[in-house]
């Protein structure tokens, strides 16, 4: 009975957090994203899929127009969607070179290695939300998942 109650409370917290986040996210001002990959962060420091890049084109038409260019530069599109996102496989030994090549393309919004993330991984840096410490639901969820700190 206690496990069932904990499960219900946990799900309620998760759902309320997701709904609250989505409501506030719509009102947030749009942030200009940079297509530059931060080379100060070593590509070997985080687990990632070897040779895979996530490329965001400005729109789907840009992606379609650049398909032949990707193939010509020894790349292979593994997945793509109608928003301009593409998962591209390139030679692992030429990864930095391929990132620079995509960054020079004016139709590319951003490009980044395909990092591996797990659902319950917490980022190394705390979020930049000034009210993060006041958000009790995350602390309860972490307590329920992992026990006392």
C-alpha positions in Angstrom: 0.0 0.0 0.0 2.9 2.4 0.9 4.6 1.6 -2.4 1.4 2.4 -4.3 1.0 5.7 -2.5 4.6 6.6 -3.2 4.1 5.7 -6.9 1.0 7.9 -7.1 2.7 10.9 -5.4 5.8 10.5 -7.7 3.7 10.4 -10.9 1.7 13.4 -9.7 4.9 15.4 -9.1 6.4 14.4 -12.4 3.2 15.3 -14.3 2.7 18.6 -12.5 6.4 19.5 -13.1 6.1 18.7 -16.8 2.9 20.7 -17.2 4.2 23.6 -15.3 7.4 23.6 -17.3 5.6 23.6 -20.6 3.2 26.4 -19.6 6.1 28.7 -18.6 8.3 27.7 -21.5 5.8 29.1 -24.0 6.0 32.5 -22.4 9.8 32.6 -22.3 11.5 34.9 -24.8 13.2 33.1 -27.7 16.9 32.6 -27.2 19.2 33.0 -30.2 21.1 29.8 -30.5 24.6 29.6 -31.7 25.6 27.1 -34.3 29.2 27.1 -33.0 30.2 23.9 -31.1 32.2 24.8 -28.0 35.5 23.3 -28.8 36.7 24.1 -25.3 34.7 21.1 -24.2 36.6 18.0 -25.2 34.7 15.7 -27.4 36.2 12.8 -25.4 35.0 14.0 -22.0 31.4 12.9 -22.4 30.0 9.6 -23.8 28.8 10.0 -27.3 28.0 7.9 -30.4 31.2 7.6 -32.5 31.1 9.6 -35.7 27.5 10.8 -35.2 26.5 14.5 -35.4 23.2 16.2 -34.8 22.7 18.8 -37.4 19.8 21.4 -37.2 19.1 23.1 -40.5 17.1 26.3 -40.6 14.2 24.5 -42.2 13.4 21.2 -44.0 14.0 22.8 -47.4 17.6 23.5 -46.4 18.1 19.9 -45.3 16.7 18.6 -48.6 18.9 21.0 -50.6 22.0 19.9 -48.7 21.4 16.1 -48.9 23.7 15.7 -51.9 26.3 17.9 -50.2 26.3 15.7 -47.1 26.8 12.6 -49.2 29.5 14.2 -51.4 31.4 15.0 -48.2 31.4 11.3 -47.1 28.4 11.7 -44.8 25.3 9.5 -44.4 22.0 10.8 -43.1 20.8 8.2 -40.6 17.6 10.0 -39.6 15.9 13.2 -40.4 12.5 14.9 -39.8 10.5 17.7 -41.3 11.8 20.3 -38.9 15.3 20.3 -40.4 16.9 18.0 -37.8 19.3 15.3 -39.1 21.4 12.6 -37.5 24.5 12.3 -39.7 27.2 9.6 -39.7 30.7 10.8 -40.6 34.2 9.5 -40.3 35.1 9.5 -36.6 38.7 10.5 -37.4 37.5 13.6 -39.2 34.8 14.6 -36.7 36.2 18.0 -35.9 36.8 18.8 -39.6 33.2 17.8 -40.4 31.8 20.0 -37.5 33.7 23.0 -38.9 32.4 22.2 -42.4 28.8 22.1 -41.2 29.3 25.3 -39.2 30.4 27.2 -42.3 27.2 26.3 -44.0 24.8 29.3 -43.8 21.8 26.9 -43.8 22.9 25.2 -40.6 21.5 26.5 -37.3 23.7 24.3 -35.1 25.7 21.1 -35.1 26.8 19.0 -32.1 28.1 15.5 -31.5 25.5 13.0 -30.6 26.0 12.7 -26.8 24.5 9.8 -24.9 22.2 10.9 -22.1 20.3 8.8 -19.7 16.9 9.8 -18.3 18.0 10.2 -14.8 21.4 11.8 -15.4 21.7 15.2 -13.7 23.8 17.8 -15.5 27.3 18.4 -14.1 26.4 22.1 -13.6 23.3 23.1 -11.7 20.6 24.8 -13.8 20.9 28.6 -14.1 17.4 29.1 -12.7 17.8 31.5 -9.8 14.8 29.8 -8.1 16.1 26.3 -8.6 16.7 25.8 -4.9 13.1 26.6 -4.1 11.7 23.8 -6.3 10.7 21.2 -3.8 9.4 18.7 -6.4 12.8 17.8 -7.7 14.2 17.1 -4.2 11.2 14.8 -3.4 11.6 13.0 -6.7 15.3 12.4 -6.1 14.6 11.3 -2.6 12.0 8.8 -3.8 14.3 7.5 -6.5 17.6 7.4 -4.6 16.9 7.7 -0.9 18.5 10.2 1.5 21.5 12.2 0.1 
